[in-house]
Amino acid sequence: MWKNAIYSCYNSIGDMLMEIIAKRSGKLLEYLEENLDMPKKKIKDYLHFKSIFVDGVLTTKYDYEVHEGSKIVIDTKKKTRYVLPFNIIYEDSDIIVVSKPSGILTISDGKEDENTVYHLVSKYLKSKNHLAKVFVVHRLDKLTSGVLLLAKSEKIKDMYQEDWNKYSKREYVAVVHGIPSKKEDRLVNKISETKTHLSYISKDGKEAVTNYKVIESTKNYSKLEIEIETGRKNQIRLQLKNIGNPIVGDQKYGINDGYKRLYLHAYKLSVYNKKEKKYHTYISKVPGEFNYLLKKDRCK
């Protein structure tokens, strides 16, 4: 069935998934046709019946962009059970921690209901227990990838949300345009929101605090480690743009640079569990395209 693709197959409730790690960038249908010993019509059927996910995002488009290192999952037994199309970092009777892909909402915005982390995790849990429930503890922007924690009861959700900023440490990695004037800094601004839900820096908004440290720089880009002290909407994107270093791929607050994803990843979440009276740390590996972008720039 397979040609040159790197793959692994694994069981979930007795069924098989196909998993491919892309070796190069390209169009989804063309890539699968080249790397699978499978009729083109069958691949189209998988797309038509919503059985293919790229980095956790459900797609039916033949020309969906695949990047080097992208994980392509084909659910061949979709009708008989449900498996999450993105990685579970940790799960117990109280919580589930997942690695959210870029391009998928945490929870419905009123327009998109099904392709959200909330809906997919709920579907996954209900496939094991039809009485299962899920509650969003915190959110990541649609275009931001990384660690996301959800609770399995309202009581646990409330426990984590109480003093969330005090008891959680949220660390990110970003690739930005240019080289910041300071190697590290603590950015403090007040942020307001327009009626169309666009955030902007103002004199009378809510305080946003973002700490960054430059890890690596090339001619055109810098990789930053970031820790936030507050959870204002889009604060990292807005504050980095404000110092002249917008995040790569940020067409909302940055520049139209042609990149299809936002280069912002929530790679580490440390949070205090009040039941156990101790901290737990959850990590989501930084996407390969972050380092690939820097490597490509160094070779120019």
C-alpha positions as CSV (number, residue, x, y, z in Angstrom):
1,M,0.0,0.0,0.0
2,W,2.9,2.3,0.8
3,K,5.6,3.6,-1.6
4,N,8.2,6.0,-0.1
5,A,6.2,7.6,2.7
6,I,7.3,7.3,6.3
7,Y,4.4,5.8,8.2
8,S,3.1,4.0,11.2
9,C,-0.1,2.2,11.9
10,Y,-1.7,1.8,15.3
11,N,-4.8,0.4,16.8
12,S,-7.6,2.2,18.6
13,I,-10.6,0.1,19.7
14,G,-9.4,-2.6,17.3
15,D,-9.2,-0.5,14.1
16,M,-6.5,0.9,11.9
17,L,-5.4,4.4,11.0
18,M,-3.0,5.3,8.3
19,E,-0.4,7.9,9.3
20,I,2.1,9.6,7.0
21,I,4.8,12.0,7.8
22,A,5.3,14.2,4.7
23,K,8.9,14.3,3.4
24,R,8.3,17.4,1.3
25,S,5.9,20.2,0.7
26,G,3.2,20.0,-2.0
27,K,-0.5,19.6,-2.8
28,L,-2.3,16.9,-0.7
29,L,-3.8,14.8,-3.4
30,E,-0.6,14.9,-5.5
31,Y,1.5,13.9,-2.5
32,L,-0.7,11.0,-1.5
33,E,-1.0,9.8,-5.1
34,E,2.8,9.7,-5.4
35,N,3.4,8.0,-2.0
36,L,0.5,5.6,-1.7
37,D,0.0,2.5,-3.8
38,M,-3.7,3.4,-4.0
39,P,-6.0,4.4,-6.9
40,K,-6.5,8.2,-7.2
41,K,-10.3,7.6,-6.9
42,K,-10.0,6.0,-3.5
43,I,-7.9,8.9,-2.2
44,K,-10.5,11.3,-3.5
45,D,-13.2,9.2,-1.7
46,Y,-11.3,9.5,1.6
47,L,-11.3,13.3,1.0
48,H,-15.0,13.4,0.0
49,F,-16.0,11.4,3.1
50,K,-14.0,13.7,5.5
51,S,-11.6,11.0,6.5
52,I,-8.3,12.9,6.0
53,F,-6.6,15.2,8.5
54,V,-3.4,17.2,8.0
55,D,-1.8,18.2,11.3
56,G,-5.1,17.7,13.0
57,V,-7.2,19.8,10.6
58,L,-10.0,18.0,8.7
59,T,-9.8,18.8,5.0
60,T,-11.6,17.8,1.8
61,K,-9.5,19.9,-0.5
62,Y,-7.4,18.2,-3.2
63,D,-5.0,21.2,-3.2
64,Y,-4.6,21.5,0.6
65,E,-1.0,22.6,1.3
66,V,1.2,19.9,2.9
67,H,4.5,20.9,4.5
68,E,7.6,18.9,5.2
69,G,7.0,17.2,8.5
70,S,3.2,17.5,8.3
71,K,1.3,14.5,9.8
72,I,-1.4,13.2,7.5
73,V,-3.9,10.8,9.1
74,I,-6.4,8.8,7.0
75,D,-9.2,7.4,9.0
76,T,-10.2,4.2,7.1
77,K,-12.7,3.1,9.7
78,K,-14.4,6.4,10.5
79,K,-17.9,5.0,10.6
80,T,-17.2,2.4,13.3
81,R,-15.3,4.5,15.9
82,Y,-13.7,7.9,16.5
83,V,-10.0,8.7,17.0
84,L,-8.6,12.2,17.6
85,P,-6.7,13.5,14.6
86,F,-4.2,15.2,16.9
87,N,-2.0,14.0,19.7
88,I,-3.1,13.4,23.2
89,I,-0.3,14.6,25.6
90,Y,-2.0,13.4,28.8
91,E,-5.3,12.0,29.9
92,D,-6.7,10.8,33.2
93,S,-10.2,10.7,34.9
94,D,-10.2,14.5,35.4
95,I,-8.5,16.1,32.4
96,I,-7.3,15.6,28.8
97,V,-4.4,17.6,27.5
98,V,-4.0,17.7,23.7
99,S,-1.6,19.3,21.1
100,K,-3.8,21.7,19.2
101,P,-2.9,22.1,15.6
102,S,-2.8,25.6,13.9
103,G,-5.9,26.4,12.0
104,I,-8.5,24.9,14.3
105,L,-10.7,26.7,16.8
106,T,-10.6,25.8,20.5
107,I,-14.4,26.2,20.7
108,S,-17.1,27.3,18.4
109,D,-17.3,30.9,17.2
110,G,-20.9,30.6,16.1
111,K,-19.9,30.0,12.5
112,E,-17.8,26.8,12.8
113,D,-19.2,24.2,15.2
114,E,-17.7,20.8,14.2
115,N,-14.0,21.4,13.4
116,T,-13.1,22.6,16.9
117,V,-11.0,21.0,19.6
118,Y,-14.0,21.1,21.9
119,H,-16.2,19.2,19.5
120,L,-13.6,16.7,18.4
121,V,-12.5,15.9,22.0
122,S,-16.2,15.6,23.0
123,K,-16.7,13.1,20.2
124,Y,-13.7,11.1,21.2
125,L,-14.7,10.9,24.9
126,K,-18.3,10.0,24.0
127,S,-17.1,7.2,21.7
128,K,-15.7,5.6,24.9
129,N,-18.5,6.7,27.3
130,H,-21.7,8.2,25.9
131,L,-22.2,10.2,29.2
132,A,-18.8,11.8,29.0
133,K,-18.6,15.6,29.0
134,V,-15.8,18.1,28.3
135,F,-15.2,21.7,29.5
136,V,-12.7,24.2,28.1
137,V,-10.3,25.5,30.8
138,H,-8.4,28.0,28.6
139,R,-8.1,28.8,24.9
140,L,-5.6,29.2,22.2
141,D,-6.2,31.4,19.1
142,K,-7.3,29.5,16.0
143,L,-3.9,30.0,14.3
144,T,-1.8,29.2,17.4
145,S,-0.8,25.6,18.0
146,G,0.3,23.8,21.1
147,V,-0.7,22.6,24.6
148,L,-4.4,22.9,25.5
149,L,-6.0,21.5,28.7
150,L,-9.6,20.5,28.9
151,A,-11.6,19.2,31.9
152,K,-14.0,16.3,32.2
153,S,-16.2,17.9,34.7
154,E,-17.4,21.4,35.6
155,K,-15.9,21.0,39.1
156,I,-12.4,20.3,37.7
157,K,-12.8,23.2,35.2
158,D,-13.7,25.6,38.0
159,M,-10.7,24.3,40.1
160,Y,-8.2,25.1,37.3
161,Q,-9.8,28.4,36.2
162,E,-9.8,29.9,39.7
163,D,-6.7,32.1,39.8
164,W,-5.6,30.7,36.4
165,N,-3.0,33.4,35.8
166,K,-1.5,32.9,39.3
167,Y,-1.3,29.1,39.1
168,S,-0.3,28.5,35.5
169,K,2.9,29.2,33.6
170,R,2.4,29.4,29.8
171,E,5.4,29.3,27.5
172,Y,5.5,29.8,23.8
173,V,7.9,29.7,20.9
174,A,7.5,32.2,18.0
175,V,9.4,33.1,14.9
176,V,9.3,36.8,14.1
177,H,10.4,39.1,11.4
178,G,13.7,40.9,12.0
179,I,15.8,41.0,15.1
180,P,14.4,42.7,18.3
181,S,16.4,45.6,19.6
182,K,16.6,44.0,23.0
183,K,17.7,40.4,23.6
184,E,15.0,40.0,26.2
185,D,12.3,42.3,27.6
186,R,9.1,42.5,29.5
187,L,6.4,44.1,27.4
188,V,3.6,45.9,29.3
189,N,0.7,47.5,27.4
190,K,-3.0,48.1,27.8
191,I,-5.2,46.4,25.2
192,S,-8.7,47.2,24.1
193,E,-11.0,45.5,21.5
194,T,-13.0,47.1,18.7
195,K,-16.6,46.1,18.0
196,T,-15.3,43.9,15.2
197,H,-13.2,42.0,17.8
198,L,-9.8,43.4,16.7
199,S,-7.4,44.0,19.5
200,Y,-5.4,47.3,19.7
201,I,-3.1,49.0,22.2
202,S,-4.8,51.8,24.0
203,K,-4.5,54.1,27.1
204,D,-7.5,52.7,29.0
205,G,-7.6,49.0,28.1
206,K,-6.7,45.9,30.2
207,E,-3.1,45.4,31.1
208,A,-1.2,42.7,29.1
209,V,2.2,41.5,30.1
210,T,4.4,39.4,27.8
211,N,8.0,38.4,28.5
212,Y,10.3,37.3,25.6
213,K,13.9,36.2,25.1
214,V,15.7,35.9,21.8
215,I,17.0,32.3,21.3
216,E,18.3,32.5,17.8
217,S,18.5,35.1,14.9
218,T,19.3,34.9,11.2
219,K,19.4,37.7,8.7
220,N,15.6,38.1,8.4
221,Y,14.1,36.2,11.4
222,S,14.4,35.6,15.1
223,K,13.1,32.7,17.3
224,L,11.8,33.8,20.6
225,E,10.9,32.0,23.9
226,I,7.8,33.8,25.4
227,E,6.1,33.6,28.7
228,I,2.8,35.5,29.3
229,E,1.6,36.8,32.7
230,T,-1.9,37.7,31.4
231,G,-4.3,36.2,28.9
232,R,-5.5,39.0,26.8
233,K,-6.8,38.2,23.3
234,N,-4.0,38.2,20.7
235,Q,-1.6,39.9,23.2
236,I,1.6,38.2,22.0
237,R,0.8,39.0,18.4
238,L,-0.1,42.6,19.1
239,Q,2.8,43.4,21.4
240,L,5.5,41.9,19.2
241,K,4.1,43.8,16.2
242,N,4.2,46.9,18.4
243,I,8.0,46.6,18.9
244,G,8.5,46.1,15.2
245,N,8.8,42.4,15.1
246,P,5.5,40.8,13.9
247,I,5.1,37.0,14.0
248,V,5.7,35.2,10.7
249,G,2.4,34.3,9.1
250,D,0.4,36.9,11.1
251,Q,-1.8,38.5,8.4
252,K,-4.1,40.0,11.0
253,Y,-1.6,42.0,13.1
254,G,1.6,41.6,11.1
255,I,2.4,41.7,7.4
256,N,1.2,39.8,4.3
257,D,4.3,37.6,4.0
258,G,2.7,34.7,2.2
259,Y,3.1,32.1,5.0
260,K,0.1,30.0,5.5
261,R,0.4,29.3,9.2
262,L,1.1,31.5,12.2
263,Y,4.6,30.8,13.6
264,L,3.4,30.8,17.3
265,H,3.3,27.6,19.3
266,A,2.3,27.1,23.0
267,Y,5.0,24.5,23.7
268,K,4.8,24.3,27.5
269,L,2.1,24.5,30.2
270,S,2.9,24.2,33.8
271,V,-0.2,24.2,36.0
272,Y,-0.9,23.7,39.7
273,N,-3.3,20.8,40.6
274,K,-5.0,21.8,43.8
275,K,-6.3,18.2,44.5
276,E,-2.7,16.8,44.4
277,K,-1.1,20.0,45.7
278,K,1.6,20.0,43.1
279,Y,2.5,21.3,39.6
280,H,2.3,19.3,36.4
281,T,4.1,20.3,33.2
282,Y,2.8,19.4,29.7
283,I,4.9,19.8,26.6
284,S,4.0,19.9,22.8
285,K,7.0,19.6,20.5
286,V,7.7,22.7,18.4
287,P,6.7,22.2,14.8
288,G,9.5,21.3,12.4
289,E,8.8,24.2,10.1
290,F,9.9,26.7,12.7
291,N,13.5,25.5,12.6
292,Y,13.2,24.8,8.9
293,L,12.4,28.5,8.2
294,L,15.5,29.7,10.1
295,K,17.7,27.0,8.4
296,K,16.5,28.1,5.0
297,D,17.2,31.8,5.8
298,R,20.8,30.9,7.0
299,C,21.5,29.2,3.7
300,K,20.5,32.2,1.5
